[in-house]
Amino acid sequence: MICEKMWNFRLQILLSVVTVWTVACTEQPKPMGYTIDGEIAGMTGTVYLSVFEGKQPRVIDSTEVMNGAFRFTGDVSAPIYAAVETHDGAILRFFLENRPIRITGSAAAPQDIRVTGSTNDSLYRVFCVQYDSVGNLLNAPELQASSSMMADSLRQVQFRWAEGFVRQNARHVVAAYVLFRYLSYEMSAEELRQALAVLDPSARSSVYGTLLEAMSEALTRTAVGQPYVDISLPDTAGTDCPLSQSVGEGRYVLLDFWASWCPPCRAEIPQWVEVYDRFRKDGFEIYAVSLDKERDAWVRFLRSSKMEWKQVSRLEFWNTPEARTYGVRSIPSNVLIGPDGVIMARNIKPAELARLLEEKLYLSVDPENQETADSIPDKK
């Protein structure tokens, strides 16, 4: 009897252990990976699967299309923004995650291609509909002809909508992507930290959360009041030119990030030329870092413009490490460095900089010293 009771007791323990082990295995399944089944009428040749780990795509797989059908299989550590591309460019962009995903449509109507099976993609498409609806209002001819006050109000509505989307979907990686892609360029380091704190750990540890963490740290290191960080890039002749060669006693240096392919950058250039011509002899310099990717386009634009200040570039587009050093998320972007090497301003406008230089370079003269005051050329 005692032996029988002991056996039953041991059997119960064994069954309990097996039950716990089975539940544990059931609750933590191995990731199944993704399967992308595509049926796009009219598509032929080789098709590529790319992912966006930042602003630029990276090809991770390719396959041949058979009668408009193709399949990709694999595994991603976290949902990520992706694209299906051909040699002619992207057919569609979507959120890739470890689920069965189906893509259907026609190559002749890429705007109507449907993606099903991805939770993050479904959320992102809802976001884009709302966000783009405000964007369409901003681009309407009637608004372009009206006052800027209405446009500013609509931009605030668009921004607040995106912020609300991030908060409501904080457990999904798409929230980190929206924060990175749509909001970060208008945020300070502290605002970025607060926004990141809203995200769930899984979204914060995604590639976009990691990029935002690095951006926040870079903005902190290069904030107003901090000493500048030296960088060095090659000029048009291929000679490395350290920023430190321009910074120094009596000089105000504008570290400018731009590119010849950037319309807002080109629109500002005549104003920068005016400021540079006006103050260059009195201690003002510009150190321009181009995010161009084609040397011929960069050099050709420089020759056609009147930008006579220091021009440097790695021709690495958004992969330019110096842009990341200064937390640059969009261009044009700039940092004003004072004679003591301390950062005085970020993203200052030409007219604002002209007023500041007028004050720093000319109004500091003792008005009682008439001889000195009279020797100052009229800058107006």
Secondary structure, 3 states (H helix, E strand, C coil): CHHHHHHHHHHHHHHHHHHHHHHHHHHCCCCCCEEEEEEEECCCCEEEEEEECCCCEEEEEEEECECCEEEEEECCCCCEEEEEEECCEEEEEEEECCCEEEEEEECCCHHHCEEECCHHHHHHHHHHHHHHHHHHHHCCHHHHCCCHHHHHHHHHHHHHHHHHHHHHCCCCHHHHHHHHHHHHHHCCHHHHHHHHHHCCHHHHCCHHHHHHHHHHHHHHHCCCCCECCCCEEEECCCCEEEHHHCCCCCCEEEEEEECCCCHHHHHHHHHHHHHHHHHHHHCEEEEEEECCCCHHHHHHHHHHCCCCCEEEECCCHHHCHHHHHCCCCCCCEEEEECCCCEEEEECCCHHHHHHHHHHHHCCCCCCCCHHHHHCCCCCC
